[in-house]
Amino acid sequence: MAIATDLSPSPPLALPPTCDDKNAKALRLIEEMTQNTDSVQERVLAEILSQNAQTEYLKRFQLNEPMDRHTFKSKVPVVSYEDLKHDIQRIANGDRSPILCAHPISEFLTSSGTSAGERKLMPTIREEMNRRQLLYSLLMPVMNKYVPGLDTGKALLFLFIKAETKTPSGLVARPVLTSYYKSDQFKNRPHDPYNVYTSPDEAILCPDSFQSMYTQMLCGLIMRHEVLRVGAVFASGLLRAIRFLQLNWAQLAHDIATGTLNPKITDPAITEHMAQTLKPDPELANFITKECSEENWERIITRIWPNTKYLDVIVTGAMAQYIPTLDYYSGGLPLACTMYASSECYFGLNLNPICSPSDVSYTIMPNMGYFEFLPHEDAASSSALSRDSPPRLVDLADVELGKSYELVLTSYSGLCRYRVGDVLQVTGFYNTAPQFHFVRRKNVLLSIDSDKTDEAELQNAVENASALLKEFNTSVVEYTNFADTKSIPGHYVIYWELLMKESRHAPTREVLEQCCLTMEESLNAVYRQGRVADHSIGPLEIRVVKNGTFEELMDYAISRGASINQYKVPRCVTFSPITELLDSRVESVHFSLAEPHWTPERRR
């Protein structure tokens, strides 16, 4: 990764020749916020503390009013989700008193899974939607500076809602993007020539993933010459759409040729919309048939959507593993990572969106929340932070170039000094605002889509599955894994070395397939939703390797300079020579033949 070394102020976002008043206002706001980073942060914290001064949570720390930054930082502890879980559950169960936030909690945004397998519940308030909308409004004015003319066409973006549920008190719990797509701000958004989608809202808001994808793809094909950008939220989502086209192009071409809609599409809102959109077009149908029936799908995106200027996808963090495949399908189109956001907060944006994926840096907008940073060496050396030895957190304006930090958030919705779990590295500055490269999620071992599996969770899954081997006097001697993203959708691959005390009584293929399913049942709800509802993750695979394979792995590591005394089997492997060694020793391959249990209902 290239790290900026020039500490002089970055040049301002010059207004492009075609910049209208709306875009100019957005660019001026970015300049204003980033030129006054610390003062904006001080104002944001003052607003949050003033709003929430009488909450039960802040009162516990006996803060004197008015609360200033120093008092807040000296008395309020840094916390994780487990520290807040009891208070959050009280709100979920119906306690309407101001526990974390003075404003009523309007809903919960579901984040990645906890160690217990449930999604985290992040409280939010109605006012947060306006802040999220504000950040969205800044994206295209920045992009227009680098890619002019985006107001002359449309975007083929594959956008989906996911399953939601309700807490015991009746509050909705759902992913942050589902919340946004279902909001009045999205459904009643004013016309913006820079944000016209080929996908109708009826398709985006359809809960059936097949009907939603089919309709969005069909509309994208019909309007193929108008498409100027193609994308999805994550790189994995766009590749899933390409795979969907590979599997369904014949039916899509039939619909276009005849002007009739696939009978599998039964959603009333979609069928009504498509009755007005779908007209017979044999010429287009023949073109799609010709392109999609060829074995070679290289550059298929630009072949079908020839005016595409860039791909709008997140390819930072775990999504970087998909870059080579995206390059293959697009012919190397630019990959634009525009925004950095999570369930807890929308943080900032990429002010140089058409850069190399390895150079992507996000400028955190100081008006979105109050941000502190735990130096990564401190975060790594302490799994638990106590009030007796408070960590030395750094303010947004005081981070240092080249150093890595864990992000700590204080939000308008009531999170105070909350460890988000993202590890960021400072790559430069825009005005006085630091720019960060997203390094990784803390402790995440495996990820295909929005799933995040850590080492403890994987260990538990292996233990649960290996229990099925006991009746065969067999145990798992060693294991490692990797996320296979060459298949679409990607899937987890686990290498097992087995110790069999009685070779004549070896585990059967059926038992090993059951081991695959047991591992999946042991993984968190986000993984299982990806497998069952979203179909964004393929069946888990176990590859049984020959005895002695992991000793060979150790010998290889030592030959490359590893210490024999400090060597530990890597729980995740990505280095090609290692995966090639493992694959050369595979004796049998097994897949989960059934889907794990998953339901949108939360366990009480």
ROBA-331171 format. One record per residue (C-alpha): residue in three letters; x, y, z. Coordinates in steps of 0.05 Angstrom, whole numbers, padded with zeros to 5 digits, always signed. Example, Ala and Ser with C-alpha at 12.3 -4.5 7.8 and 13.67 -1.06 7.14 Angstrom:
BEGIN
ALA+00246-00090+00156/SER+00273-00021+00143/
! end
This chain:
BEGIN
MET+00000+00000+00000/ALA+00026+00069-00018/ILE+00029+00115+00043/ALA+00027+00190+00032/THR+00088+00226+00058/ASP+00070+00298+00039/LEU+00042+00334+00100/SER+00026+00398+00063/PRO-00049+00413+00056/SER-00083+00377-00001/PRO-00110+00420-00058/PRO-00183+00436-00050/LEU-00236+00399-00089/ALA-00238+00446-00148/LEU-00307+00456-00178/PRO-00312+00419-00245/PRO-00335+00460-00305/THR-00404+00428-00303/CYS-00414+00435-00228/ASP-00484+00459-00211/ASP-00505+00497-00148/LYS-00522+00433-00111/ASN-00455+00400-00125/ALA-00418+00464-00110/LYS-00452+00469-00042/ALA-00433+00397-00026/LEU-00360+00409-00044/ARG-00359+00472-00002/LEU-00386+00433+00058/ILE-00330+00383+00051/GLU-00279+00440+00051/GLU-00310+00473+00111/MET-00313+00408+00152/THR-00242+00386+00136/GLN-00210+00454+00147/ASN-00237+00457+00218/THR-00231+00385+00240/ASP-00218+00394+00314/SER-00267+00451+00325/VAL-00321+00412+00289/GLN-00305+00351+00333/GLU-00309+00393+00396/ARG-00377+00421+00374/VAL-00403+00351+00357/LEU-00383+00323+00425/ALA-00414+00383+00460/GLU-00479+00371+00422/ILE-00480+00297+00440/LEU-00465+00310+00514/SER-00516+00365+00518/GLN-00569+00321+00486/ASN-00554+00260+00529/ALA-00533+00292+00594/GLN-00592+00264+00632/THR-00587+00194+00606/GLU-00579+00138+00655/TYR-00514+00116+00623/LEU-00477+00183+00630/LYS-00504+00195+00699/ARG-00469+00132+00723/PHE-00402+00168+00716/GLN-00421+00229+00757/LEU-00403+00280+00705/ASN-00408+00352+00724/GLU-00447+00397+00678/PRO-00428+00428+00632/MET-00388+00368+00610/ASP-00326+00386+00571/ARG-00282+00342+00529/HIS-00229+00330+00583/THR-00280+00309+00635/PHE-00315+00263+00586/LYS-00250+00229+00567/SER-00226+00222+00639/LYS-00290+00193+00668/VAL-00327+00154+00613/PRO-00295+00086+00598/VAL-00280+00056+00531/VAL-00329-00002+00520/SER-00345-00060+00474/TYR-00413-00088+00455/GLU-00413-00137+00513/ASP-00408-00078+00561/LEU-00471-00047+00532/LYS-00510-00110+00518/HIS-00552-00108+00582/ASP-00574-00036+00570/ILE-00589-00050+00496/GLN-00630-00111+00515/ARG-00671-00068+00564/ILE-00688-00021+00507/ALA-00704-00081+00462/ASN-00750-00108+00516/GLY-00790-00043+00520/ASP-00757+00002+00572/ARG-00771+00072+00544/SER-00732+00111+00596/PRO-00671+00150+00570/ILE-00620+00095+00582/LEU-00568+00110+00528/CYS-00599+00167+00489/ALA-00648+00223+00507/HIS-00683+00216+00440/PRO-00728+00155+00431/ILE-00695+00096+00398/SER-00731+00088+00331/GLU-00703+00020+00311/PHE-00642-00024+00317/LEU-00591-00033+00262/THR-00563-00103+00261/SER-00488-00110+00258/SER-00441-00170+00252/GLY-00453-00230+00296/THR-00432-00236+00369/SER-00396-00297+00397/ALA-00464-00324+00416/GLY-00484-00325+00343/GLU-00534-00268+00344/ARG-00528-00202+00307/LYS-00509-00142+00349/LEU-00565-00092+00359/MET-00543-00020+00348/PRO-00594+00031+00373/THR-00609+00089+00327/ILE-00654+00151+00327/ARG-00694+00183+00270/GLU-00646+00241+00265/GLU-00589+00194+00245/MET-00624+00182+00178/ASN-00612+00255+00160/ARG-00538+00248+00176/ARG-00533+00186+00132/GLN-00571+00222+00077/LEU-00522+00280+00082/LEU-00462+00235+00070/TYR-00497+00202+00011/SER-00509+00271-00019/LEU-00433+00284-00020/LEU-00414+00222-00060/MET-00433+00241-00131/PRO-00409+00314-00127/VAL-00340+00285-00111/MET-00346+00231-00165/ASN-00368+00284-00216/LYS-00300+00317-00207/TYR-00265+00255-00233/VAL-00317+00225-00280/PRO-00357+00279-00315/GLY-00422+00266-00350/LEU-00453+00218-00300/ASP-00517+00260-00303/THR-00528+00237-00375/GLY-00542+00164-00361/LYS-00561+00114-00307/ALA-00531+00068-00255/LEU-00540-00007-00256/LEU-00532-00020-00181/PHE-00555-00085-00152/LEU-00588-00064-00087/PHE-00627-00110-00040/ILE-00664-00110+00026/LYS-00651-00165+00076/ALA-00694-00199+00128/GLU-00716-00159+00188/THR-00748-00177+00253/LYS-00777-00143+00315/THR-00752-00142+00386/PRO-00799-00161+00443/SER-00820-00088+00449/GLY-00838-00083+00375/LEU-00778-00043+00352/VAL-00753-00064+00283/ALA-00684-00095+00278/ARG-00653-00096+00208/PRO-00589-00082+00170/VAL-00571-00009+00159/LEU-00580-00011+00084/THR-00648-00044+00090/SER-00667+00012+00138/TYR-00644+00064+00087/TYR-00678+00032+00026/LYS-00744+00027+00065/SER-00740+00098+00091/ASP-00781+00156+00065/GLN-00716+00191+00048/PHE-00701+00137-00003/LYS-00771+00122-00028/ASN-00789+00195-00036/ARG-00722+00221-00057/PRO-00723+00280-00105/HIS-00700+00268-00176/ASP-00624+00273-00181/PRO-00594+00265-00251/TYR-00531+00237-00220/ASN-00568+00182-00184/VAL-00618+00151-00232/TYR-00621+00075-00226/THR-00641+00024-00278/SER-00670-00017-00221/PRO-00740+00003-00201/ASP-00755+00013-00128/GLU-00805-00044-00132/ALA-00748-00092-00147/ILE-00701-00064-00095/LEU-00755-00069-00041/CYS-00777-00140-00060/PRO-00758-00187-00003/ASP-00751-00247-00050/SER-00678-00247-00071/PHE-00690-00284-00137/GLN-00746-00239-00160/SER-00707-00177-00139/MET-00643-00198-00175/TYR-00680-00223-00237/THR-00718-00157-00245/GLN-00657-00114-00233/MET-00617-00153-00284/LEU-00674-00152-00334/CYS-00681-00076-00329/GLY-00606-00067-00333/LEU-00604-00107-00398/ILE-00663-00068-00428/MET-00628-00002-00413/ARG-00558-00027-00428/HIS-00536+00033-00471/GLU-00557+00082-00416/VAL-00515+00049-00362/LEU-00454+00090-00342/ARG-00434+00054-00278/VAL-00445-00017-00254/GLY-00440-00040-00182/ALA-00466-00067-00116/VAL-00450-00051-00044/PHE-00396-00104-00039/ALA-00353-00134-00093/SER-00382-00202-00076/GLY-00452-00176-00093/LEU-00432-00154-00163/LEU-00399-00221-00176/ARG-00462-00256-00153/ALA-00501-00215-00204/ILE-00453-00237-00259/ARG-00462-00310-00238/PHE-00537-00299-00238/LEU-00533-00275-00310/GLN-00492-00337-00328/LEU-00547-00382-00300/ASN-00608-00343-00325/TRP-00590-00308-00390/ALA-00632-00354-00433/GLN-00696-00338-00395/LEU-00678-00264-00392/ALA-00668-00264-00468/HIS-00735-00299-00477/ASP-00770-00246-00436/ILE-00738-00191-00477/ALA-00753-00225-00544/THR-00827-00237-00528/GLY-00842-00178-00482/THR-00868-00227-00429/LEU-00845-00235-00357/ASN-00816-00299-00327/PRO-00875-00333-00291/LYS-00830-00341-00230/ILE-00836-00266-00220/THR-00901-00260-00180/ASP-00890-00199-00136/PRO-00950-00154-00153/ALA-00911-00088-00150/ILE-00858-00116-00197/THR-00906-00146-00247/GLU-00945-00081-00250/HIS-00882-00041-00263/MET-00854-00089-00314/ALA-00920-00090-00352/GLN-00905-00018-00370/THR-00830-00028-00382/LEU-00822-00094-00419/LYS-00833-00092-00494/PRO-00812-00143-00547/ASP-00741-00130-00572/PRO-00716-00190-00612/GLU-00652-00153-00633/LEU-00631-00142-00561/ALA-00650-00214-00543/ASN-00606-00240-00600/PHE-00548-00197-00576/ILE-00554-00223-00505/THR-00558-00295-00530/LYS-00496-00285-00573/GLU-00454-00254-00517/CYS-00476-00299-00460/SER-00474-00365-00498/GLU-00400-00357-00511/GLU-00354-00396-00464/ASN-00308-00337-00454/TRP-00338-00286-00406/GLU-00277-00240-00403/ARG-00298-00167-00406/ILE-00371-00188-00404/ILE-00390-00124-00366/THR-00364-00077-00420/ARG-00389-00122-00475/ILE-00460-00118-00450/TRP-00457-00048-00419/PRO-00408-00014-00467/ASN-00413+00056-00437/THR-00393+00035-00366/LYS-00342+00084-00338/TYR-00327+00048-00272/LEU-00350-00004-00223/ASP-00382+00023-00159/VAL-00363-00029-00107/ILE-00327-00036-00041/VAL-00262-00073-00051/THR-00226-00055+00013/GLY-00214-00102+00072/ALA-00238-00173+00059/MET-00268-00152-00008/ALA-00198-00142-00038/GLN-00196-00216-00052/TYR-00247-00205-00108/ILE-00207-00153-00147/PRO-00175-00201-00198/THR-00243-00231-00216/LEU-00274-00162-00224/ASP-00217-00142-00269/TYR-00229-00204-00311/TYR-00303-00190-00321/SER-00295-00115-00332/GLY-00231-00112-00372/GLY-00197-00073-00316/LEU-00248-00016-00307/PRO-00234+00030-00248/LEU-00261+00006-00181/ALA-00292+00062-00141/CYS-00297+00054-00066/THR-00336+00116-00048/MET-00357+00110+00024/TYR-00338+00084+00093/ALA-00397+00066+00136/SER-00423+00015+00186/SER-00485+00000+00228/GLU-00457+00043+00284/CYS-00444+00105+00242/TYR-00432+00132+00172/PHE-00360+00155+00178/GLY-00334+00187+00114/LEU-00318+00184+00041/ASN-00263+00173-00010/LEU-00243+00241-00039/ASN-00203+00206-00094/PRO-00252+00152-00115/ILE-00218+00133-00181/CYS-00153+00109-00150/SER-00121+00041-00146/PRO-00156-00004-00096/SER-00091-00010-00056/ASP-00090+00066-00048/VAL-00162+00075-00024/SER-00165+00122+00035/TYR-00226+00149+00069/THR-00232+00219+00098/ILE-00274+00216+00161/MET-00323+00273+00162/PRO-00317+00305+00232/ASN-00391+00324+00234/MET-00416+00252+00233/GLY-00398+00233+00305/TYR-00342+00242+00356/PHE-00282+00199+00338/GLU-00224+00175+00380/PHE-00168+00127+00362/LEU-00135+00073+00402/PRO-00064+00062+00378/HIS-00064-00009+00350/GLU-00005-00032+00391/ASP-00046-00015+00454/ALA-00108-00050+00427/ALA-00068-00112+00409/SER-00034-00116+00477/SER-00099-00111+00517/SER-00160-00154+00505/ALA-00197-00119+00561/LEU-00193-00045+00579/SER-00203-00028+00652/ARG-00220+00038+00683/ASP-00160+00030+00729/SER-00113+00033+00670/PRO-00148+00075+00617/PRO-00122+00070+00546/ARG-00087+00130+00515/LEU-00137+00150+00461/VAL-00120+00201+00408/ASP-00168+00253+00378/LEU-00184+00254+00304/ALA-00141+00315+00292/ASP-00081+00285+00329/VAL-00070+00218+00295/GLU-00001+00208+00264/LEU+00018+00192+00193/GLY+00033+00118+00180/LYS+00006+00094+00247/SER-00051+00044+00256/TYR-00109+00054+00303/GLU-00173+00021+00326/LEU-00233+00067+00316/VAL-00273+00088+00378/LEU-00340+00123+00368/THR-00386+00168+00408/SER-00451+00176+00369/TYR-00514+00218+00373/SER-00552+00153+00383/GLY-00521+00139+00451/LEU-00458+00099+00439/CYS-00403+00129+00483/ARG-00330+00112+00470/TYR-00351+00049+00434/ARG-00297+00004+00402/VAL-00322-00005+00331/GLY-00271-00060+00316/ASP-00242-00030+00253/VAL-00166-00024+00246/LEU-00146+00038+00205/GLN-00080+00065+00181/VAL-00067+00140+00171/THR-00044+00151+00099/GLY-00046+00227+00094/PHE-00088+00289+00107/TYR-00140+00329+00069/ASN-00136+00399+00097/THR-00133+00383+00172/ALA-00174+00319+00166/PRO-00135+00253+00168/GLN-00145+00201+00114/PHE-00148+00128+00132/HIS-00136+00062+00096/PHE-00182+00008+00121/VAL-00136-00048+00143/ARG-00184-00100+00170/ARG-00237-00117+00221/LYS-00205-00135+00287/ASN-00200-00211+00298/VAL-00236-00230+00234/LEU-00209-00294+00204/LEU-00256-00311+00148/SER-00304-00269+00106/ILE-00340-00280+00040/ASP-00394-00227+00040/SER-00419-00189+00102/ASP-00402-00249+00146/LYS-00344-00243+00195/THR-00318-00306+00229/ASP-00264-00301+00282/GLU-00215-00354+00305/ALA-00254-00372+00369/GLU-00318-00383+00329/LEU-00282-00427+00279/GLN-00250-00467+00334/ASN-00318-00479+00366/ALA-00346-00501+00299/VAL-00289-00551+00288/GLU-00298-00579+00359/ASN-00373-00588+00348/ALA-00363-00623+00282/SER-00306-00667+00306/ALA-00351-00695+00361/LEU-00386-00734+00305/LEU-00320-00772+00293/LYS-00314-00800+00363/GLU-00354-00864+00348/PHE-00302-00879+00294/ASN-00244-00869+00343/THR-00223-00811+00299/SER-00202-00740+00317/VAL-00181-00676+00282/VAL-00106-00670+00292/GLU-00098-00602+00258/TYR-00136-00555+00213/THR-00132-00491+00174/ASN-00177-00455+00125/PHE-00186-00403+00072/ALA-00243-00365+00038/ASP-00250-00392-00033/THR-00272-00333-00076/LYS-00258-00365-00144/SER-00326-00399-00141/ILE-00388-00355-00142/PRO-00415-00350-00090/GLY-00351-00360-00050/HIS-00348-00410+00006/TYR-00306-00431+00066/VAL-00255-00487+00055/ILE-00229-00524+00117/TYR-00169-00570+00113/TRP-00172-00627+00164/GLU-00117-00676+00182/LEU-00149-00736+00217/LEU-00121-00786+00266/MET-00156-00853+00258/LYS-00141-00906+00310/GLU-00176-00959+00268/SER-00168-00949+00193/ARG-00219-01004+00180/HIS-00270-00963+00217/ALA-00260-00897+00181/PRO-00314-00842+00182/THR-00362-00850+00124/ARG-00373-00798+00070/GLU-00441-00785+00099/VAL-00412-00770+00168/LEU-00361-00722+00139/GLU-00416-00687+00100/GLN-00453-00681+00166/CYS-00390-00651+00196/CYS-00394-00596+00143/LEU-00466-00581+00162/THR-00450-00582+00237/MET-00395-00531+00226/GLU-00444-00486+00189/GLU-00496-00494+00244/SER-00442-00471+00293/LEU-00426-00407+00255/ASN-00461-00341+00269/ALA-00528-00316+00243/VAL-00497-00270+00192/TYR-00462-00329+00159/ARG-00524-00373+00161/GLN-00567-00318+00131/GLY-00517-00311+00074/ARG-00523-00386+00062/VAL-00598-00393+00068/ALA-00633-00328+00051/ASP-00584-00286+00012/HIS-00548-00343-00024/SER-00485-00300-00020/ILE-00444-00358+00010/GLY-00436-00428-00019/PRO-00436-00494+00020/LEU-00378-00504+00068/GLU-00324-00552+00043/ILE-00279-00598+00084/ARG-00216-00625+00049/VAL-00185-00684+00086/VAL-00109-00684+00077/LYS-00059-00741+00085/ASN-00026-00754+00152/GLY+00037-00712+00161/THR+00012-00655+00118/PHE+00015-00604+00173/GLU+00086-00625+00191/GLU+00104-00610+00119/LEU+00071-00543+00127/MET+00114-00529+00188/ASP+00177-00551+00151/TYR+00160-00504+00094/ALA+00150-00446+00143/ILE+00217-00461+00177/SER+00252-00464+00110/ARG+00228-00393+00099/GLY+00256-00368+00165/ALA+00202-00383+00217/SER+00225-00402+00287/ILE+00212-00475+00304/ASN+00199-00454+00377/GLN+00148-00401+00359/TYR+00115-00434+00300/LYS+00039-00440+00303/VAL-00005-00469+00250/PRO-00037-00411+00213/ARG-00113-00415+00220/CYS-00123-00379+00154/VAL-00079-00390+00093/THR-00076-00344+00032/PHE-00004-00354+00007/SER-00008-00394-00058/PRO+00050-00442-00045/ILE+00018-00463+00020/THR-00051-00475-00010/GLU-00018-00513-00067/LEU+00019-00557-00017/LEU-00046-00570+00021/ASP-00085-00585-00043/SER-00032-00634-00066/ARG-00043-00675-00003/VAL-00119-00677-00006/GLU-00149-00748+00001/SER-00223-00732-00001/VAL-00269-00673-00009/HIS-00336-00663+00026/PHE-00390-00609+00022/SER-00449-00592+00065/LEU-00508-00622+00027/ALA-00562-00585+00067/GLU-00571-00514+00089/PRO-00560-00495+00162/HIS-00619-00472+00203/TRP-00633-00398+00199/THR-00694-00355+00215/PRO-00702-00280+00217/GLU-00733-00286+00285/ARG-00686-00269+00342/ARG-00677-00318+00399/ARG-00708-00290+00462/
! end
